[in-house]
């Protein structure tokens, strides 16, 4: 089975991140596969909604597999990576069908970014959502990512979440509007995701598509140049050290250089 598994059940396309042994951490190939599935969804009425979820009982997705970063040795590597991720997230946002993130367990880094790009997010009670990069890796989020999160949660909460590297639980995530529903466990979550997909699948598809695109355009009004910030973090000693410290399960020694 592929690291990204897709299956049509009824009129719903289920996309499952399938690396449970690695908490579904994303390889670059997995990002590309998710983007392709969202870009190429049938629009003939045979499929009416998309559910994204993670395999296993530990995580939706725990960000990018950090071993992918070991090959980075020049600024362009970092810029290309962030541009690639931005394109993936925009493709998820532009999916012609309604997208539902069914989140169980850890939803961090790139996994959290994909969930934020979906139309609807529901979670089980053990949700842990966030971007602990200030504690673990020392990189940064692209400005487009920060804009998307701020639109969902508010800029102040996003700033505090990243500055403290803390993870939001289900209750707080629902309270701030990040998720719309909390289910008691994974089975209930997947059942609710199927039910919700059936519900939105019965709605006027052009209404949903127009609403999705209008809201995406609202967010895209402001374009921010952030290449210098990406270079600042990804080309730093701290980033290289943080990556290796995390992989060795050691505490990083941040120097700001």
Buried (B, 14 or more C-beta within 10 A) or exposed (E): EEBBBBEEEEBBBBBBBBBBEBBBBBBBEBBBBBBEBBEEBEEEEEBBBBBBBBBBEBBBBBBBBBEBBEEBEEBEBBBEBBBBBBEBBBBBBBBBBBBBBBBBBBBBBBBBBBBBBBBBBBBBBBBBBBBBBBBBBBBBBBBBBBBBBBBBBBEEBBEEBBEEEBBBBBEBBBEBEBBEBBBEEBEBBBEBBBEBBBEBBEEEBEEBBEEBEEEBEEEEEEEEEBBEBBBBBBBBEBBBBBBBBBEEEEEBEBEEE
